[in-house]
Amino acid sequence: MIGLKKRARASARWLRKRGKRLWAGCSVVLLSVRNRYSRASVLGSAPVVVSLTSYGQRVSRVHLAIESVGRGTLKPSRLILWLDDPEAFRALPRELVRLQARGLEVRLTENLGPHTKYYPYVASLQAHHLPLVTADDDIVYPRRWLHALYASYLAHPLDISCHWANRVKTGDNTIADYAQWLPCRSTEPRSDHFALGVSGVIYPPMMLDALARLGTRFTVVSPTADDIWLHWAALQTGLHIRQVSKTPRHFPLIPGTQQVTLRAGNVEQNGNDRWISGLYTAEDLQLLTAVPTRG
């Protein structure tokens, strides 16, 4: 009986993954057509900014992620793509040129690794009045992606809302290995919830001001793991992480974008654990375990 249940769960997981791959493939076709022929703006009236970055070969396909954001039921007032390669910036793919004509901002900045998707925007303003949503360059986002994040922000403006969070596991006065953390199955705001940027996160202005004050210390303590730095910064600021639904969401990947990823170094080679051990202090551990849950 146990063996049958395991096989059934494995089959269900395979079917879900297969379905996501098929959906992503179909979406890529539709988004490519949209990019070629649409003249509709990717911007709207929602007082929120969406920011992302891309690099290397991914620049040739980042328009697909941007198109998925731009077709949403809620559109941001600004949509910014940050590039750190001057040559790529000077010779943009025609797909990005088309998107510029429809409202996309493409800006050149220094290479800050994964932190490039949010920090140049944070540093560009003396004070922040709008929330910032971060996105990844290799994801097909569903139409209500931004709507769900922004609705959560409006309802809970002092929380950091996300589509996918893990629960930080602690014990024996230590933080357990990253591989032992489990997916969040709750919508309650907690300091030991850990937002995963791949599925999208919305940061309130208070968090953006705090990140500006902290500066670029992340280049030393967490250069390849922006999620870790952002969680630690939220902990220092007293902000909690809230998942927008009880089910964590990992949206479909854009085919052909996974040749080079951060996962190999951060997760599979235990890079996250090295950054965590060097960044979080005993006082931080107390904050993780002692701060009461807010409703």
C-alpha positions as CSV (number, residue, x, y, z in Angstrom):
1,M,0.0,0.0,0.0
2,I,2.8,2.4,0.9
3,G,4.6,1.6,-2.3
4,L,1.4,2.3,-4.3
5,K,1.0,5.7,-2.6
6,K,4.6,6.7,-3.3
7,R,4.2,5.7,-7.0
8,A,0.9,7.6,-7.2
9,R,2.5,10.7,-5.8
10,A,5.5,10.4,-8.1
11,S,3.2,10.0,-11.1
12,A,1.2,13.1,-10.0
13,R,4.4,15.1,-9.7
14,W,5.5,14.0,-13.1
15,L,2.2,15.0,-14.6
16,R,2.3,18.4,-13.0
17,K,5.8,19.1,-14.2
18,R,4.9,17.8,-17.7
19,G,1.8,20.1,-17.7
20,K,3.9,23.1,-16.7
21,R,6.4,22.4,-19.4
22,L,3.6,22.2,-22.0
23,W,1.9,25.3,-20.7
24,A,5.3,27.2,-20.8
25,G,5.9,26.1,-24.4
26,C,2.5,27.3,-25.5
27,S,2.9,30.5,-23.6
28,V,6.3,31.2,-25.3
29,V,4.6,30.9,-28.7
30,L,1.9,33.3,-27.7
31,L,4.2,35.8,-26.0
32,S,6.5,35.8,-29.1
33,V,3.5,36.7,-31.3
34,R,2.5,39.3,-28.8
35,N,6.0,40.8,-28.9
36,R,6.0,40.9,-32.7
37,Y,2.6,42.4,-33.3
38,S,1.3,44.1,-30.2
39,R,1.4,47.8,-29.7
40,A,-0.3,47.8,-26.3
41,S,1.6,49.4,-23.5
42,V,3.1,47.1,-20.9
43,L,2.4,49.9,-18.3
44,G,-0.7,50.7,-16.4
45,S,-2.0,52.9,-13.6
46,A,-1.1,50.7,-10.6
47,P,1.3,52.6,-8.3
48,V,3.9,49.9,-8.2
49,V,7.3,49.3,-9.9
50,V,8.4,46.0,-11.4
51,S,12.2,45.5,-11.7
52,L,14.3,42.7,-13.1
53,T,17.7,42.0,-14.6
54,S,19.2,39.6,-17.1
55,Y,22.6,38.6,-18.3
56,G,24.5,36.6,-20.9
57,Q,22.5,34.5,-23.3
58,R,19.3,35.1,-21.3
59,V,19.1,38.6,-22.6
60,S,17.9,37.2,-25.9
61,R,14.8,35.6,-24.2
62,V,14.1,38.0,-21.3
63,H,11.4,39.7,-23.5
64,L,9.2,36.6,-22.8
65,A,9.2,37.2,-19.1
66,I,8.6,40.9,-19.6
67,E,5.7,40.2,-22.0
68,S,4.1,37.9,-19.4
69,V,4.2,40.8,-16.9
70,G,2.9,43.3,-19.5
71,R,-0.1,41.2,-20.4
72,G,-1.3,41.0,-16.8
73,T,-4.7,42.0,-15.4
74,L,-2.8,44.6,-13.4
75,K,0.1,46.5,-15.0
76,P,2.8,48.5,-13.1
77,S,3.4,52.2,-13.5
78,R,7.1,51.4,-14.2
79,L,8.7,48.3,-15.6
80,I,12.5,48.3,-15.6
81,L,15.1,45.9,-17.0
82,W,18.7,46.4,-15.6
83,L,21.6,45.3,-17.8
84,D,25.2,45.3,-16.6
85,D,26.9,44.6,-20.0
86,P,27.6,47.8,-22.0
87,E,27.8,45.8,-25.2
88,A,24.4,44.1,-24.7
89,F,22.9,47.5,-23.7
90,R,24.2,49.2,-26.9
91,A,22.9,46.3,-29.1
92,L,19.6,45.4,-27.7
93,P,17.7,42.6,-29.3
94,R,14.8,43.8,-31.5
95,E,12.4,42.2,-29.1
96,L,13.5,44.6,-26.3
97,V,13.5,47.5,-28.6
98,R,9.8,46.8,-29.4
99,L,9.1,46.7,-25.7
100,Q,10.9,50.0,-25.1
101,A,8.4,51.5,-27.5
102,R,5.6,50.1,-25.3
103,G,6.9,51.5,-22.0
104,L,9.8,49.3,-20.9
105,E,12.8,51.1,-19.4
106,V,16.1,49.4,-20.1
107,R,19.0,50.8,-18.0
108,L,22.7,50.2,-17.7
109,T,24.2,49.6,-14.3
110,E,27.2,47.9,-12.6
111,N,27.2,44.1,-12.2
112,L,25.8,43.3,-8.7
113,G,25.0,39.7,-9.5
114,P,21.4,38.8,-8.5
115,H,21.1,42.0,-6.5
116,T,21.1,43.9,-9.8
117,K,17.4,43.2,-10.1
118,Y,16.5,45.5,-7.2
119,Y,19.4,47.5,-5.8
120,P,20.0,50.0,-8.7
121,Y,16.4,51.0,-8.4
122,V,16.7,51.3,-4.6
123,A,19.8,53.5,-5.0
124,S,18.2,55.6,-7.7
125,L,15.8,57.4,-5.3
126,Q,16.5,59.4,-2.1
127,A,13.1,58.3,-0.7
128,H,10.7,55.6,-1.7
129,H,6.9,56.1,-1.9
130,L,5.9,53.1,-4.1
131,P,6.3,49.4,-3.5
132,L,8.8,47.5,-5.6
133,V,8.1,44.1,-7.1
134,T,11.0,41.9,-8.2
135,A,10.8,39.4,-11.0
136,D,13.1,36.9,-12.6
137,D,14.1,36.7,-16.3
138,D,13.4,33.0,-16.8
139,I,9.8,32.7,-15.7
140,V,6.4,32.9,-17.5
141,Y,4.2,34.8,-15.0
142,P,0.5,34.2,-15.0
143,R,-1.9,37.1,-15.7
144,R,-3.0,37.7,-12.1
145,W,0.6,37.5,-10.8
146,L,1.0,41.2,-10.0
147,H,-2.6,41.6,-9.0
148,A,-2.2,39.0,-6.2
149,L,1.0,40.6,-4.9
150,Y,-0.4,44.1,-5.0
151,A,-3.7,43.1,-3.3
152,S,-1.7,41.5,-0.5
153,Y,0.4,44.7,-0.2
154,L,-2.7,46.9,0.0
155,A,-4.2,44.6,2.7
156,H,-0.9,44.3,4.6
157,P,1.3,47.3,3.8
158,L,3.8,46.6,6.5
159,D,4.5,43.0,5.3
160,I,6.7,41.7,2.5
161,S,4.4,39.5,0.3
162,C,5.4,36.8,-2.0
163,H,4.1,33.9,-4.0
164,W,6.6,31.3,-2.7
165,A,8.2,31.1,0.7
166,N,10.1,28.5,2.8
167,R,10.1,28.2,6.5
168,V,13.5,28.7,8.1
169,K,14.3,25.7,10.3
170,T,16.0,26.4,13.6
171,G,17.2,24.2,16.5
172,D,19.9,23.9,19.1
173,N,20.6,27.6,18.8
174,T,21.5,27.3,15.1
175,I,19.9,27.7,11.7
176,A,19.5,24.3,10.0
177,D,21.0,23.6,6.6
178,Y,19.1,25.3,3.8
179,A,18.2,21.9,2.3
180,Q,16.2,21.1,5.4
181,W,13.9,24.1,5.2
182,L,10.3,23.2,4.2
183,P,7.8,25.0,1.9
184,C,5.5,27.5,3.6
185,R,1.9,26.3,3.9
186,S,0.4,29.4,5.6
187,T,-0.6,33.0,4.8
188,E,0.4,34.2,8.2
189,P,3.2,36.8,8.5
190,R,6.3,35.5,10.2
191,S,9.9,36.5,10.6
192,D,11.0,32.9,9.9
193,H,9.3,32.9,6.5
194,F,11.8,33.2,3.7
195,A,10.7,34.7,0.4
196,L,12.0,33.2,-2.8
197,G,12.4,35.9,-5.4
198,V,11.9,33.6,-8.4
199,S,8.1,33.7,-8.1
200,G,7.9,37.4,-7.3
201,V,8.1,39.5,-4.1
202,I,6.6,42.9,-3.3
203,Y,8.6,45.1,-1.0
204,P,7.0,48.1,0.9
205,P,8.7,51.5,0.8
206,M,9.9,51.0,4.4
207,M,12.0,48.0,3.2
208,L,13.4,49.9,0.2
209,D,14.5,52.8,2.5
210,A,16.2,50.2,4.8
211,L,18.0,48.6,1.9
212,A,19.3,52.0,0.8
213,R,20.7,52.6,4.3
214,L,22.4,49.2,4.3
215,G,24.1,49.9,1.0
216,T,26.2,47.4,-0.8
217,R,27.4,45.3,2.1
218,F,25.8,42.3,0.3
219,T,28.7,42.3,-2.1
220,V,30.8,40.9,0.8
221,V,28.4,38.9,2.9
222,S,26.0,37.5,0.3
223,P,27.1,38.3,-3.2
224,T,25.4,35.4,-5.0
225,A,22.3,35.0,-2.8
226,D,20.0,38.0,-2.9
227,D,17.1,36.2,-1.1
228,I,19.3,35.6,1.9
229,W,20.4,39.3,2.1
230,L,16.8,40.5,1.6
231,H,15.5,38.2,4.4
232,W,18.2,39.3,6.8
233,A,17.5,42.9,6.0
234,A,13.8,42.4,6.6
235,L,14.7,40.8,9.9
236,Q,16.7,43.9,10.9
237,T,13.8,46.1,9.9
238,G,11.2,44.2,11.8
239,L,9.2,43.3,8.7
240,H,7.6,39.9,8.3
241,I,7.1,37.7,5.2
242,R,3.6,36.7,4.1
243,Q,2.8,34.2,1.4
244,V,-0.2,35.3,-0.6
245,S,-1.8,31.9,-0.6
246,K,-1.4,28.7,1.5
247,T,0.1,27.0,-1.5
248,P,3.6,28.1,-2.6
249,R,3.8,28.8,-6.3
250,H,6.7,28.1,-8.7
251,F,5.7,29.3,-12.1
252,P,6.8,27.7,-15.3
253,L,10.3,28.2,-16.6
254,I,11.0,29.7,-20.0
255,P,12.5,26.9,-22.1
256,G,16.2,27.4,-23.0
257,T,17.1,29.6,-20.0
258,Q,18.6,27.1,-17.6
259,Q,22.1,26.5,-19.0
260,V,23.5,28.8,-16.3
261,T,21.8,29.3,-13.0
262,L,22.6,30.3,-9.4
263,R,21.1,27.1,-8.0
264,A,24.2,25.0,-8.6
265,G,26.4,27.1,-6.4
266,N,23.8,28.4,-3.8
267,V,21.9,25.1,-3.2
268,E,23.6,22.1,-4.7
269,Q,27.1,23.2,-3.6
270,N,25.8,24.6,-0.2
271,G,26.6,28.2,-1.0
272,N,23.5,29.4,0.8
273,D,24.7,27.7,4.1
274,R,28.0,29.5,3.9
275,W,26.3,32.9,3.4
276,I,23.8,32.2,6.2
277,S,26.5,31.2,8.7
278,G,28.5,34.3,8.0
279,L,25.6,36.7,8.1
280,Y,23.0,35.7,10.8
281,T,24.1,36.3,14.4
282,A,22.9,34.8,17.7
283,E,20.7,37.9,18.0
284,D,19.2,37.3,14.6
285,L,18.4,33.7,15.7
286,Q,16.6,35.1,18.7
287,L,14.5,37.3,16.3
288,L,13.7,34.3,14.2
289,T,12.4,32.3,17.1
290,A,11.0,34.9,19.5
291,V,9.1,37.5,17.4
292,P,5.4,36.7,17.8
293,T,3.2,36.1,14.8
294,R,1.0,39.0,13.7
295,G,-2.4,38.3,12.2
